[in-house]
């Protein structure tokens, strides 16, 4: 099967400058940016990295109280 695309515009720089990521509101408030080397360190540990990140953050917050 051959797919012929005739009327689809190219994704050029102008388009990419305007594009926006849209997430459901319930997910949008839970976003944080973690630098790649930190993610790599958490992933290198032999546990689920998202659970480990949450645990580390929770322990840090408890230590501040």
C-alpha positions, 0 to 999 in steps of 0.5 A: 500500500502506498500513501500519497500525501498531497495537501499536507503542509510541511512542518517548517520553522514558522510552524514549529515556532507556533506549535504548543504542547497541550496537556489535560489540566490534571496533568499540566500542574504536575510537570517539572523539568529535570536536567538530563544528567539527573534523570540519567542518574535516577534511571541508573539506580535499580528502581523505578526512577519516578518512584525514586524521584518522588521519594527523594523529594518527599525526604527532602521536604520532611528534612526541612520541617 
